Amino acid sequence: MSKFIPYGKQHIDEFDIQEVIQVLKSDFITQGPKVKELEEQLAEYCGAKYAVVFNSGTSALHAAYFSVGLSKNDTFITSPMTFAATSNAGLFLDAKPIFCDIEEDTGNINVKLIESKITSKTKLIVPIHYAGHPCDMEKIKEIADKYGLFIVEDACHALGAKYKDSKIGSCKYSDMTVFSFHPVKHITTGEGGAVLTNREDLYEKLLMFRNHGITKNSKKFINNPDGEWYYEMQFLGYNYRMTDIQAALGISQLKKLAEFIKKRREIVKIYNKAFKDNPYFDTPVEKDYAYHSYHLYSIRLKDSYKDRKKEIFQLLRKKGLGVQVHYIPVYLHPYYRELGYKKGECPVAEEFYKREISLPIYPTMTKQDVNFAIETVFGIFKEVTG
Ligand SMILES: *Cc1c(COP(=O)(O)O)cnc(C)c1O
């Protein structure tokens, strides 16, 4: 078979496998000690007080929005340069996403435009750290504080990234931060996600939401307990639990996160050097307030190439580079169009979409793979230039 390099890929080693096998042989394969252990380690790693893990990043977003009370008649401000889950999770609660346009270099929400989107119905701002480049959180927090809004960071791309001196997930500038552990993300549990927070009240809501709205904490009971077996369901939650099998994998993966980020940043260094000042596309930026975790290496075609993206993308795939596009602006999907969102709402995001291609980047990508990617990219641009 000829060479094919995907845009992203998990790295599971023998140690990970042994950790999972141990849980399979133990008494608890779900709701045992591993979930708690992963939560404690995530909280410690990020520098937040609490972490609650979920069975996906999507359910983690749903739980976070629920916990701040997002509901019918509320709106929340987010950007369209993300996976549909970010805004879908608000639709689950009958709230309305308001899409704010992005910065053309980072792909992150344009902080200067946020205030123009705020109305009396706005409850929440959801910045996405696109590709792993943190948003300018201090400025977003200033706006949220001025209008009394909550902030939930969609950090599904940004585990291991830093904003100024604080790790993403510390929640220094937000109420909650959400991660995903899907296999293309920085660490994986197969499917999985987490919410980090410093607030005890939100932490308790998250725990209950994950388990049908049930509490076993007698201090929280509304009614008098009937006996030792008693528990109470106090609101409508879901089964969004992570298994101990997954949590064991997560714990093992988290030990390697620093190494994973280091590898990604080494690949970026090679890419950046090779692609410096090239005539075909712009390379990722890293602002002075950001320590980028490079979930994606996202390039943007220059003017003379943006109309040929379809052809360039096809050629890259054909030559063995598993390139991807992140993202189709969410509101352009048929489901959102039917809800009334219109083309042209976020022109910078639409332009970004026309130009963006994600090149392969993952921790086990070898120097040869990186060089193959570089040669292939240059070869194709020379081909289309003629
Ligand atoms: C991956 C991702 C999600 C959803 O995570 P799942 O674990 O796949 O449910 C949400 N937002 C962004 C930006 C993502 O990249």
The ligand as a Gaussian input file, in Angstrom:
#p B3LYP/6-31G(d) Opt

LIG

0 1
 C      -13.941000      17.381000      19.378000
 C      -14.667000      18.634000      19.637000
 C      -15.890000      18.686000      20.326000
 C      -16.696000      17.483000      20.704000
 O      -16.050000      16.489000      21.344000
 P      -16.533000      14.966000      21.260000
 O      -15.675000      14.351000      22.313000
 O      -16.240000      14.466000      19.889000
 O      -17.974000      14.907000      21.608000
 C      -16.422000      19.936000      20.614000
 N      -15.825000      21.064000      20.225000
 C      -14.677000      21.046000      19.528000
 C      -14.057000      22.338000      19.142000
 C      -14.075000      19.836000      19.192000
 O      -12.950000      19.842000      18.466000

